[in-house]
Each structure stands twice: as C-alpha cells, then as structure tokens.
Amino acid sequence: MNSRSYIIPTFLAVSLHAVVLTLLFNSWFGHADEEQRATPRHVKATIVDLSAKSKASTQETKRKQEEARKKEAERKKAEAAKQEAERKKAEQQKAEQEKKETERKKAEEIKKEAERKKAAEAKQEAERKKAEAVKKEAERKKAEAVKKENARKKAEQAKKEAERKKLEKAKKDAERKKAEAVKKEAERKKAEKAKQEAERKKAEKAKQEAARKKAEKAKQEAERKKAEQAKKDAAREREIQAAIDAEIAEEERIAQEMADEASVNSYTAYIKNEIESRWSRPPNARNGMQVTLTIHLFPTGEVDNVYVKRSSGDSLFDESAVRAVKRVERFDQLQNMQSVLFDRKFRKFELLFKPEDLRQ
C-alpha cells in the first residue's frame, strides 16, 4: 500500500492523543495547585472513562484506516485496469502502426521494383534503337558506296567510250590522210609519168633510166614514210592503251580502297557495338572518359589478347573496358571478312572505347 494513505489516520490519532494528554495534564496538575491554595467546601467531580474513549478513538482510527486501505486498493485496481487498457491500446496502436509500416515498405518495394523494371526496359529500348541506328547508318553508307561505285563505273564506261571513239576517229583521220597522201602521190606520179613520157620521146633511154631511178627512190621514200607513220600510229595506240589501262587500274584501286574502308568502318562499328553491349559501367564513369585498347584477334574472330594502349586516367574505367572485350570472346561476323583485309586491319588493331551515354 501507499504510505500516503496512513498520513490522515495517523495525524488524527496523534491529535486525539494530544488532546487527551492535555486534559489529563490540566486535571492532574491544576487540581494539585488548588489543593495547595485552598480547600474548597464542596467538590463536584465527574469520572471520565479514558480507556473507553481511547478504545473508541482507536477503533475509529482503524475504521478510517480500513476505509483508506479499501479506497487505495480500489484506486490501485482502477489505475492497474486503466494502465492495462492503455497498454493494450498502445500495443494495438503499435501493431497497427507496424502493419501500416510493413504495408508501406511493401508498397515502396513494389514501386521500386516497377521503376527498376521500367528503367531496365527503357535502357534495353535505348540500346536496341542505338543498334538499329548503327545498322541503318552502316547500310546507308554501304548503299552510298554502291551508288558511288555504280556512278564511277558509268563514268568510267563513258570515258572509255569517248576514248574509243576518239581513237577510232584518230585512226580514220590517219587512214584518210594516208589515202590522200597515196592519192596525191599517185597523181604526182601520173603527172611525172606524163612528163617523163614527153621527155622520153626526147631522150628515151636516158630519161627512162632516170625515171626508173626516180620512181624507185619515190617508192622507197613513200614506203619509208608509210612505215614511219605506221610505227608512229602503233606507238600512239600503245600509249593510249597504256594510259587507259593505267587509269582503269587506278580507278579499280580507288574503288577497292573505298570498299575496304567501308568494310572496315562497318566491322569496326560492329565490334564497338558488341563491346558496349557487354560493358558494365563503373559508378565513377563520367562523360568524356575514353581509353585506347590494343586488341589481338584470331582469323575466327576470337579474342587472343587485349590490353590498355592509352589510359583514361581511371583504372576502374580501363579495367571495365578490358573486361567487356573479354566477355565478347568472339566476333562471329569477322569470319566473313577477306583474309587479306583481316591481316592488314584486324589481326592487331587499336580501338578507341568512348561510351556515349555516360553521366555528366
């Protein structure tokens, strides 16, 4: 029980005893003084039963203490019931709060999972669009190269046709000039023969000899000129043909270089795409970071070796690029490449790894 419940009964008991003792003190000591001062003629006294009065006071005190104990017990019982009700209410509120917190965390996890899936799908869609863009760009460049090649062949054919016509015209002009020269020579010979015939009559034998020698000399000269002209025409034809052949060879070389360059660009884009698709971005990667890798390949497209040629300045970024190349293991499309082009461009080559989707 609480000690405060005894304060009032104790105070009442103490007060009662004090009153009783005061009355007894006055009764005892006051009466003695009066006896000493004077002796009264008549004495009137009343007998007081102090034991009964004290007993009644004690019983009253006990009754009050019992009532106080009962009230205290009821108060404590009520207080305990109130505390129990409050505890149950607090536990219920705590359970409801924990339930709400669990539901909230579960809803947050569901929301985060949905956002993660959405981000993953968005990333996959971006990578797919990027791959499609690279593929379309390669196809466009290939189509442009084919178009340029067709235009070049058409121009080359037109040029050859013009050269052929020019050569035919030159040949016809040479033949025409030759025919005119022969005709003039024949006319000259005819005139000379007529003159010789006239002179022959005058001095037949001498002039005939002279005419024979002159005709022979003229024939030799004509044959010499004809041979020289034929030689010049043949040399000219050989020069023209050699120039045409050289031009054709140069154009074929340029076309082959363009085709090789387009093929190299296409395969390089394919290799970069394969590496970037298997690259895991480190947390410290930032926009503008780039690393130059040296890659050794087998003719089957398998990766023989890969190492850093020029570092980006960040070892984690460099190692992530090297791991991405090793994850590819084999570039299957390189098997379709010509062996000469592979040996020249891809057996050992340098690749600038510079992802485009890094954070600022």
Secondary structure by P-SEA (a helix, b strand, c coil): cccccaaaaaaaaaaaaaaaaaaaaaaaaaaaaaaaaccccbbbbbbbaaaaaaaaaaaaaaaaaaaaaaaaaaaaaaaaaaaaaaaaaaaaaaaaaaaaaaaaaaaaaaaaaaaaaaaaaaaaaaaaaaaaaaaaaaaaaaaaaaaaaaaaaaaaaaaaaaaaaaaaaaaaaaaaaaaaaaaaaaaaaaaaaaaaaaaaaacaaaaaaaaaaaaaaaaaaaaaaaaaaaaaaaaaaaaaaaaaaaaaaaaaaaaaaaaaaaaaaaaaaaaaaaaaaaccccccccccbbbbbbbbbcccccccccccccccccaaaaaaaaaaaaaaccccccccccaaaaaacccccccccccccccc
